[in-house]
C-alpha cells in the first residue's frame, strides 16, 4: 500500500511538472510571438527614422528658384518635352529638352515660362541660363548664354530661331543658378521676362511679357508667345531676363518690363 501511494504521488508530481512545462512553453511561445511583433515594429520604426535622417540632407539643399516651360499648341512641329521645370537653383538642372521644328506645315508653337520659389534665402543671388543643343544652321545667334546675376541683371544674349522646311530643328532648355552674395540681406522674389525683338510676321502674339512673381502658390505664366517660323524671310530673336527684387517693390512693377 505504501509503494502504491508513493507511485501515485510520483505520478501526480510528474503530471504537475508536465502541466507546468507546457504552461511555461506556452508562455515562452507567446513571449516569442510578442517579441517578434515588437522587433518587427522596432525594425519598421528604425527604417522610418533612418529614412528621415537620410531625407534631411536632401530637403536641406532643395531651396531657391526654378524655371518652368510649357508649350500649349501641341502641333507635330512642337516635339519632345512640352512641359517641364528645371532643378532648383540650389542644385541646378536643365529643363527637359523641347524641340522646335516649325516649318511650312499648318500650326505653330505657343511658349510660356514662369519662375517658382521654394524657401529662397538671403545672401544669395541668381541668374537664368538658356541653351540650344541641336546646333542646326536654323538655330542662330548665341546658342548658350546666361542673364547677369540678380545683383547686376541683364538679358540673355540674342538667340535667333529661323526654323523652316530644311532638315533639323532647335532644341531648347533653361535653368537657374545661384551663388553666395553676403551683400543681399533679404529674401528676393523673382519672375522671368521674355522678349522677341526681330518682329517678323512669324513671331506672333505676345512678344514681350513677364510672368507672375515667385512668392505666390501658383505664379502666372508669361503671356503666350507663338512661334510660326517657316520658309518665309525673317526669323525670331529671343531674350530672357531673371527679374529678382525685394517683395516690397512689387507694386511699382509693370507686367512687361523688368523691375530690377
KEKE-3310 file (N, C-alpha, C; in steps of 0.2 Angstrom, whole numbers, plus 5000, padded with zeros to 4 digits):
npx = (5004:5010:5020:5012:5005:5016:5020:5009:5010:5022:5018:5008:5016:5024:5014:5010:5022:5023:5012:5016:5027:5021:5013:5023:5030:5020:5019:5032:5031:5021:5028:5039:5032:5026:5038:5043:5034:5036:5049:5048:5040:5049:5059:5053:5051:5064:5069:5061:5065:5078:5076:5071:5082:5091:5084:5084:5096:5094:5082:5087:5095:5086:5081:5077:5075:5066:5064:5050:5043:5031:5023:5009:5001:5003:5006:5012:5025:5030:5040:5047:5049:5036:5032:5040:5050:5065:5079:5080:5088:5097:5103:5106:5098:5095:5080:5069:5072:5066:5060:5060:5052:5046:5039:5033:5022:5004:5000:5009:5020:5016:5023:5027:5033:5038:5043:5046:5047:5055:5057:5067:5083:5091:5107:5111:5112:5105:5104:5098:5099:5101:5100:5104:5104:5104:5110:5108:5109:5098:5097:5102:5113:5117:5119:5121:5119:5119:5109:5113:5119:5108:5111:5117:5108:5104:5098:5098:5109:5105:5096:5092:5079:5076:5069:5063:5058:5069:5080:5082:5081:5078:5084:5079:5082:5082:5088:5091:5103:5113:5123:5133:5131:5135:5130:5117:5104:5090:5077:5073:5060:5056:5054:5052:5056:5052:5057:5054:5063:5065:5053:5046:5033:5031:5033:5023:5008:5011:5024:5032:5033:5031:5032:5021:5025:5036:5032:5020:5007:5004:5012:5008:5010:5021:5013:5006:5017:5019:5027:5029:5038:5044:5047:5047:5055:5065:5065:5065:5070:5075:5075:5079:5075:5080:5071:5073:5069:5067:5052:5044:5045:5036:5023:5027:5030:5028:5019:5026:5040:5056:5059:5070)
npy = (4994:5006:5007:5009:5021:5029:5028:5033:5047:5051:5050:5060:5071:5071:5073:5086:5093:5091:5098:5111:5113:5113:5124:5134:5133:5137:5151:5155:5154:5163:5174:5174:5176:5189:5196:5195:5202:5215:5217:5217:5229:5238:5237:5242:5255:5259:5259:5269:5280:5280:5283:5296:5303:5301:5308:5321:5328:5329:5337:5348:5354:5358:5372:5389:5394:5390:5387:5386:5378:5378:5372:5375:5374:5362:5356:5345:5349:5354:5347:5333:5337:5345:5351:5356:5358:5366:5360:5365:5380:5378:5366:5365:5361:5357:5361:5348:5343:5353:5353:5363:5363:5370:5374:5375:5368:5368:5376:5380:5384:5387:5397:5398:5404:5403:5407:5398:5398:5391:5391:5402:5410:5423:5432:5426:5426:5426:5418:5416:5404:5399:5387:5380:5365:5357:5363:5365:5374:5382:5387:5401:5415:5417:5403:5398:5406:5416:5426:5442:5441:5442:5454:5462:5463:5457:5455:5439:5434:5438:5425:5417:5411:5402:5392:5381:5373:5365:5351:5347:5355:5365:5363:5367:5372:5377:5384:5389:5396:5399:5409:5413:5429:5440:5453:5454:5456:5451:5441:5437:5440:5433:5433:5428:5437:5439:5443:5446:5452:5454:5454:5449:5444:5431:5429:5429:5434:5438:5447:5452:5450:5448:5435:5430:5433:5424:5422:5418:5404:5398:5404:5416:5412:5419:5429:5421:5417:5415:5405:5404:5401:5399:5395:5408:5424:5431:5429:5425:5433:5429:5433:5432:5436:5437:5443:5449:5455:5464:5460:5471:5480:5476:5482:5493:5488:5484:5473:5470:5474:5472:5474:5476)
npz = (5000:5004:4994:4983:4986:4985:4972:4966:4970:4965:4951:4951:4953:4942:4932:4936:4934:4921:4916:4921:4913:4900:4901:4904:4892:4883:4888:4884:4870:4868:4872:4863:4851:4854:4856:4843:4836:4842:4838:4825:4824:4829:4820:4809:4813:4815:4802:4797:4804:4800:4786:4788:4793:4782:4773:4777:4773:4760:4759:4764:4755:4745:4739:4734:4718:4702:4685:4674:4659:4646:4632:4622:4611:4604:4591:4578:4576:4587:4598:4608:4625:4631:4643:4657:4672:4678:4688:4706:4711:4720:4717:4703:4687:4670:4661:4654:4637:4624:4608:4594:4578:4568:4553:4535:4537:4543:4558:4574:4587:4604:4617:4635:4650:4668:4685:4699:4717:4732:4748:4747:4750:4759:4756:4744:4726:4709:4693:4676:4664:4646:4634:4617:4609:4598:4586:4572:4556:4557:4569:4577:4581:4598:4606:4618:4633:4648:4659:4668:4685:4699:4706:4697:4685:4668:4651:4643:4629:4612:4604:4589:4580:4566:4560:4547:4532:4530:4534:4551:4567:4582:4598:4614:4631:4649:4664:4681:4691:4706:4718:4732:4740:4751:4752:4749:4759:4760:4757:4741:4728:4713:4695:4678:4663:4646:4629:4611:4598:4584:4576:4565:4554:4558:4571:4584:4593:4610:4611:4621:4638:4656:4669:4683:4700:4711:4724:4725:4727:4715:4702:4689:4672:4659:4646:4632:4619:4601:4590:4573:4563:4547:4529:4524:4523:4536:4554:4572:4586:4602:4619:4637:4654:4671:4684:4699:4715:4731:4740:4743:4733:4723:4720:4712:4699:4682:4670:4659:4658:4665:4682:4690)
capx = (5000:5014:5023:5006:5004:5022:5019:5003:5012:5027:5014:5005:5021:5026:5009:5010:5028:5022:5007:5019:5031:5018:5012:5029:5031:5015:5021:5038:5029:5018:5033:5042:5027:5026:5045:5044:5030:5040:5055:5046:5038:5055:5063:5049:5052:5071:5069:5057:5069:5084:5074:5070:5089:5093:5080:5085:5101:5091:5077:5091:5098:5081:5078:5079:5071:5067:5061:5046:5042:5026:5021:5002:4998:5003:5006:5018:5031:5032:5042:5050:5046:5032:5030:5045:5053:5072:5080:5080:5094:5102:5105:5103:5097:5091:5073:5069:5073:5060:5062:5056:5053:5041:5040:5028:5015:5000:5002:5015:5021:5014:5028:5026:5038:5037:5048:5043:5051:5054:5062:5073:5087:5095:5114:5112:5110:5103:5104:5094:5103:5097:5105:5101:5109:5104:5115:5107:5110:5092:5097:5107:5114:5120:5116:5121:5120:5115:5107:5118:5117:5102:5114:5118:5104:5104:5095:5102:5111:5100:5096:5088:5075:5074:5067:5059:5057:5075:5080:5084:5077:5082:5082:5079:5082:5083:5090:5093:5109:5114:5129:5133:5132:5133:5128:5110:5101:5083:5075:5070:5055:5058:5050:5055:5053:5054:5055:5056:5065:5065:5047:5043:5026:5031:5034:5016:5005:5014:5032:5036:5029:5034:5027:5019:5030:5038:5030:5013:5007:5004:5013:5006:5014:5021:5008:5008:5021:5018:5032:5027:5044:5044:5051:5047:5060:5064:5066:5063:5075:5073:5079:5076:5078:5078:5069:5073:5068:5063:5045:5041:5045:5032:5018:5030:5032:5023:5019:5030:5046:5059:5059:5077)
capy = (5000:5012:5008:5011:5028:5033:5028:5038:5053:5052:5051:5066:5076:5071:5076:5093:5096:5091:5104:5117:5113:5115:5131:5138:5133:5142:5157:5156:5155:5169:5179:5174:5180:5196:5199:5195:5208:5221:5218:5220:5236:5242:5237:5247:5262:5261:5260:5275:5285:5281:5287:5303:5305:5301:5313:5328:5332:5331:5343:5354:5358:5360:5378:5394:5396:5386:5390:5381:5380:5374:5373:5373:5372:5354:5353:5340:5353:5355:5340:5331:5338:5351:5354:5353:5363:5364:5359:5371:5384:5375:5360:5367:5356:5360:5358:5343:5347:5354:5353:5367:5361:5374:5375:5377:5365:5372:5375:5383:5383:5393:5396:5401:5402:5406:5405:5395:5399:5387:5393:5406:5413:5429:5431:5423:5430:5421:5420:5411:5402:5396:5384:5377:5360:5353:5366:5366:5381:5386:5390:5406:5419:5414:5397:5397:5412:5417:5433:5444:5439:5447:5460:5466:5459:5459:5450:5434:5437:5436:5419:5418:5405:5403:5385:5381:5366:5361:5346:5349:5359:5368:5360:5372:5371:5383:5383:5394:5395:5403:5409:5417:5436:5442:5460:5453:5454:5450:5435:5440:5437:5433:5432:5428:5441:5437:5447:5444:5458:5454:5457:5447:5441:5424:5430:5431:5435:5442:5447:5455:5450:5445:5430:5432:5433:5418:5421:5415:5397:5396:5410:5416:5411:5424:5429:5416:5419:5410:5404:5401:5402:5394:5397:5415:5428:5433:5424:5427:5434:5428:5435:5431:5440:5435:5449:5447:5461:5463:5460:5477:5484:5473:5487:5498:5485:5483:5466:5468:5476:5470:5480:5477)
capz = (5000:5004:4987:4978:4987:4983:4965:4964:4972:4959:4945:4951:4953:4935:4929:4938:4931:4913:4915:4921:4907:4894:4903:4903:4884:4880:4890:4880:4863:4867:4873:4857:4846:4856:4854:4836:4834:4844:4834:4818:4824:4830:4814:4805:4816:4814:4795:4796:4807:4795:4780:4789:4793:4775:4769:4779:4769:4753:4760:4766:4749:4740:4740:4729:4712:4696:4679:4671:4652:4644:4625:4623:4605:4603:4584:4577:4575:4594:4599:4614:4632:4631:4649:4662:4676:4679:4695:4710:4710:4725:4714:4696:4682:4664:4660:4649:4631:4620:4601:4589:4571:4564:4545:4531:4538:4547:4565:4576:4594:4609:4623:4641:4656:4674:4690:4706:4723:4737:4753:4745:4756:4758:4755:4738:4720:4705:4686:4672:4658:4641:4629:4611:4609:4591:4583:4565:4554:4558:4576:4575:4586:4604:4607:4625:4637:4655:4661:4673:4691:4701:4709:4691:4680:4661:4647:4639:4623:4607:4600:4583:4578:4559:4558:4541:4529:4529:4539:4558:4571:4588:4605:4619:4638:4653:4671:4686:4695:4712:4721:4738:4740:4758:4752:4748:4765:4761:4753:4735:4724:4706:4689:4671:4657:4639:4623:4605:4595:4577:4574:4559:4555:4560:4578:4585:4600:4615:4610:4627:4644:4662:4672:4690:4705:4713:4731:4726:4727:4708:4699:4682:4666:4654:4641:4627:4613:4596:4585:4567:4558:4541:4524:4523:4525:4543:4560:4578:4591:4609:4625:4643:4659:4678:4687:4706:4719:4737:4739:4744:4727:4718:4717:4707:4693:4677:4668:4653:4658:4671:4688:4693)
cpx = (5004:5018:5018:5005:5010:5022:5014:5006:5017:5023:5011:5010:5023:5021:5009:5016:5027:5017:5011:5024:5027:5015:5017:5031:5026:5017:5027:5036:5026:5023:5037:5038:5027:5033:5046:5040:5033:5046:5053:5044:5044:5059:5060:5051:5060:5072:5066:5062:5075:5082:5073:5077:5092:5090:5082:5091:5098:5086:5081:5093:5093:5078:5080:5074:5072:5063:5056:5044:5036:5025:5014:4998:4998:5003:5012:5024:5034:5034:5046:5046:5042:5030:5035:5047:5061:5073:5080:5087:5100:5106:5103:5103:5093:5084:5074:5069:5067:5063:5057:5058:5048:5044:5034:5021:5011:5002:5008:5016:5020:5019:5026:5031:5035:5042:5044:5049:5050:5060:5068:5077:5090:5103:5115:5109:5109:5104:5100:5099:5099:5102:5101:5106:5109:5109:5114:5108:5104:5092:5103:5108:5118:5116:5116:5123:5116:5114:5113:5115:5112:5105:5116:5114:5105:5100:5100:5104:5106:5101:5091:5085:5073:5072:5062:5059:5063:5076:5083:5079:5081:5079:5084:5079:5084:5085:5091:5098:5109:5121:5129:5134:5130:5130:5120:5107:5094:5082:5071:5064:5057:5053:5054:5052:5056:5052:5058:5057:5066:5059:5044:5036:5025:5032:5027:5014:5010:5021:5036:5031:5033:5029:5025:5025:5030:5035:5023:5013:5007:5006:5010:5011:5015:5015:5011:5012:5020:5024:5029:5032:5043:5049:5051:5053:5059:5064:5063:5069:5073:5078:5075:5079:5075:5077:5068:5073:5066:5056:5041:5041:5040:5026:5021:5032:5027:5023:5023:5038:5050:5059:5066:5082)
cpy = (5006:5013:5011:5019:5032:5034:5033:5045:5055:5054:5057:5072:5076:5074:5084:5096:5096:5097:5110:5118:5116:5122:5136:5138:5138:5149:5159:5158:5161:5175:5180:5178:5187:5200:5200:5201:5215:5222:5220:5227:5240:5242:5242:5254:5264:5262:5267:5281:5286:5284:5294:5306:5306:5307:5320:5332:5334:5337:5349:5358:5359:5366:5383:5394:5391:5389:5384:5383:5376:5377:5371:5372:5365:5352:5348:5343:5355:5348:5339:5334:5345:5355:5352:5359:5361:5362:5365:5374:5381:5369:5360:5361:5359:5357:5353:5347:5347:5356:5357:5365:5364:5375:5377:5373:5369:5371:5379:5381:5389:5392:5400:5399:5405:5403:5403:5396:5394:5388:5397:5409:5419:5427:5426:5427:5424:5423:5415:5410:5398:5392:5380:5371:5356:5356:5366:5373:5385:5389:5394:5411:5415:5409:5395:5404:5412:5425:5435:5441:5444:5453:5465:5463:5462:5453:5445:5437:5434:5429:5419:5411:5406:5396:5386:5374:5362:5356:5349:5354:5362:5365:5365:5369:5377:5380:5389:5392:5400:5403:5414:5424:5439:5449:5459:5451:5453:5444:5438:5437:5438:5431:5431:5433:5439:5442:5444:5451:5459:5457:5455:5445:5434:5424:5433:5431:5440:5442:5450:5454:5447:5440:5434:5431:5426:5416:5419:5408:5394:5402:5410:5415:5418:5424:5425:5420:5413:5410:5400:5402:5397:5397:5404:5418:5430:5427:5428:5428:5434:5430:5433:5435:5438:5441:5447:5454:5459:5464:5466:5482:5481:5478:5492:5495:5484:5475:5465:5470:5474:5476:5481:5480)
cpz = (5000:4997:4982:4979:4985:4975:4962:4965:4966:4953:4945:4950:4946:4931:4930:4934:4923:4912:4916:4915:4901:4895:4901:4895:4881:4882:4885:4873:4863:4868:4866:4851:4848:4854:4847:4833:4836:4840:4827:4818:4825:4824:4809:4807:4814:4806:4793:4798:4802:4789:4782:4789:4786:4771:4771:4775:4762:4754:4761:4760:4743:4742:4734:4724:4706:4691:4676:4664:4650:4636:4625:4617:4603:4596:4584:4577:4582:4597:4606:4620:4631:4637:4654:4666:4677:4686:4699:4710:4715:4722:4707:4691:4676:4664:4655:4642:4627:4613:4596:4582:4567:4557:4542:4533:4543:4554:4567:4584:4599:4615:4628:4646:4662:4679:4696:4711:4728:4742:4751:4751:4754:4758:4749:4732:4715:4697:4682:4666:4653:4636:4623:4610:4602:4586:4575:4563:4555:4565:4576:4581:4592:4606:4615:4629:4643:4656:4666:4680:4694:4704:4703:4685:4673:4657:4644:4632:4618:4604:4595:4580:4571:4556:4552:4538:4528:4535:4545:4561:4577:4594:4610:4626:4642:4660:4675:4690:4701:4714:4727:4737:4746:4758:4752:4755:4766:4756:4747:4732:4717:4701:4683:4666:4651:4634:4617:4601:4588:4574:4568:4560:4558:4568:4581:4592:4604:4614:4616:4633:4650:4665:4679:4694:4708:4720:4731:4725:4720:4704:4692:4677:4663:4649:4635:4621:4608:4591:4579:4561:4553:4535:4522:4525:4532:4548:4566:4583:4598:4614:4631:4649:4666:4682:4695:4710:4726:4736:4739:4738:4722:4716:4712:4700:4689:4675:4662:4653:4665:4676:4691:4688)
residu = (UNK:UNK:UNK:UNK:UNK:UNK:UNK:UNK:UNK:UNK:UNK:UNK:UNK:UNK:UNK:UNK:UNK:UNK:UNK:UNK:UNK:UNK:UNK:UNK:UNK:UNK:UNK:UNK:UNK:UNK:UNK:UNK:UNK:UNK:UNK:UNK:UNK:UNK:UNK:UNK:UNK:UNK:UNK:UNK:UNK:UNK:UNK:UNK:UNK:UNK:UNK:UNK:UNK:UNK:UNK:UNK:UNK:UNK:UNK:UNK:UNK:UNK:UNK:UNK:UNK:UNK:UNK:UNK:UNK:UNK:UNK:UNK:UNK:UNK:UNK:UNK:UNK:UNK:UNK:UNK:UNK:UNK:UNK:UNK:UNK:UNK:UNK:UNK:UNK:UNK:UNK:UNK:UNK:UNK:UNK:UNK:UNK:UNK:UNK:UNK:UNK:UNK:UNK:UNK:UNK:UNK:UNK:UNK:UNK:UNK:UNK:UNK:UNK:UNK:UNK:UNK:UNK:UNK:UNK:UNK:UNK:UNK:UNK:UNK:UNK:UNK:UNK:UNK:UNK:UNK:UNK:UNK:UNK:UNK:UNK:UNK:UNK:UNK:UNK:UNK:UNK:UNK:UNK:UNK:UNK:UNK:UNK:UNK:UNK:UNK:UNK:UNK:UNK:UNK:UNK:UNK:UNK:UNK:UNK:UNK:UNK:UNK:UNK:UNK:UNK:UNK:UNK:UNK:UNK:UNK:UNK:UNK:UNK:UNK:UNK:UNK:UNK:UNK:UNK:UNK:UNK:UNK:UNK:UNK:UNK:UNK:UNK:UNK:UNK:UNK:UNK:UNK:UNK:UNK:UNK:UNK:UNK:UNK:UNK:UNK:UNK:UNK:UNK:UNK:UNK:UNK:UNK:UNK:UNK:UNK:UNK:UNK:UNK:UNK:UNK:UNK:UNK:UNK:UNK:UNK:UNK:UNK:UNK:UNK:UNK:UNK:UNK:UNK:UNK:UNK:UNK:UNK:UNK:UNK:UNK:UNK:UNK:UNK:UNK:UNK:UNK:UNK:UNK:UNK:UNK:UNK:UNK:UNK:UNK:UNK:UNK:UNK:UNK:UNK:UNK:UNK:UNK:UNK:UNK:UNK)
# end
